[in-house]
Amino acid sequence: MIDIHVSARYLEDQSQPANNKYVYSYTIRIENNGVESAKLESRYWHITDANSQVQEVQGLGVVGEQPNLQPGQSYTYTSGAILETSSGTMHGHYTMLKDDGSKFNAQIPVFALVQPLALH
């Protein structure tokens, strides 16, 4: 069983609101709480901004790596997203490869990309 924990934050110093550029970082911790090892093979992201514009991102691994998580191990990385609006959401999945060659998707829960104090 793969558990995924996400923490996101707004990067004010890299954002340019006057140019509709809002930059966010997110840190993800992937935990293998199962009984088999699992290698993170690829990722899929569904990113939606406040105007309902969708970006879909997919590719091999995360931040140039394809970590192989043994039972009880975790892997943490930080990446980022750029939106044209001041808020949005992200969700997706990681395609994981088991030792026996079978694959499964580990779901990444929806998380918000919002500026501090933007939620009342």
N, C-alpha and C positions, 0 to 999 in steps of 0.2 A: 504494500500500500504506500503510495507516494502522497505526502502532505506538502502543500505549498502555502507559504506565508509571504505576504507582500506589504511593503511600506513605500509610499510615494511622497515626494515633496516637490514643491514649486521652486524653480531656480530663477529667482528674480534678477540676479546679476547677468544671466545669459538671455533673458527674455527681452523682447522689444514690443510692448503692447501697441505702440503707435504704428507698427508694421505688421500687426496681427501675428506675432510670433511669441508663443508661450511655451517655455521649455520646462519639462518635468524630468526628474530622475525617479527611478524605482529600484528598490533593493528586494531581491527575491531569495528566500531560503527554501530549498527543496530538500525534504527529508524522506529517506527510505525507511519506513516503519514496517516493511514487509519482511518476508523470509527469504526472498531471492534478490540477487543483485539486478540492477537495472541501469542501462546506459541511456543517457539523454541523447537521442539521435537528432531530433529536429524540433523546431518551434513554430507555432502559428499564433498570431496576434490579430485581434479584431479591435480596432481603436475607433471610437466614435467621439466627435467633438460636439459642442453645444448646438451647432447648426445641423446635426444629424449627418454630417459628412463622415464617411467611413474610409479608413485605411486598413488594408489587410497586409500583413507582413508575415512571410514565412522563409525559413532557411535552415541550414544545418546548424546544430548546436546553439550555444548561447555565448556571446562575447568571444567567439573564436574557439570555444572549447566544447567537448562532448564528454562531460564527466560520467564516470561509471561509479554508481553508488552501491556500495555493499550494504547489507542490512544493518541498520543503526547509524549509517553515515548520513551527513548532510552536505550540501553545497550551497554557497551563497555568492551572488554576483549582483552588480549594479549596472544598469543601462539607462536609456532615456528615450523620451518621446517629445516631439514638437507638434503643437496644435496651433491652429489658426484662431481658436477661441480660447477664452480664459478658463474653460473647464471642459471635461470630457470623462470618458470611461474607457477602460481596457479590460479584456478578458481573452482567453484562448486556451491552448493546450500544448503540452510537450508530448511528442511521440517517443515512447520509451521502448527499448529493446531488451528483452530478457535473454538469459544465457542460452535458452533452448531455441532461440531464433524468433520467438513470437513477439509481437508488438502490442502495445496498448497505449491509450491516450491518458495522460494525467492532466485533469482539468485545472486551469488557472482561474480562480474565482474572479468575478467582476470587482474592480477597484476603481475608485474615483481619482481623477486628476483635477485638483482644485487649488486655488490660491488660499493661503491662510486667511481666515476671517471671511471667506466668501460664503460659507454656510452660516445661516442665521439661526 
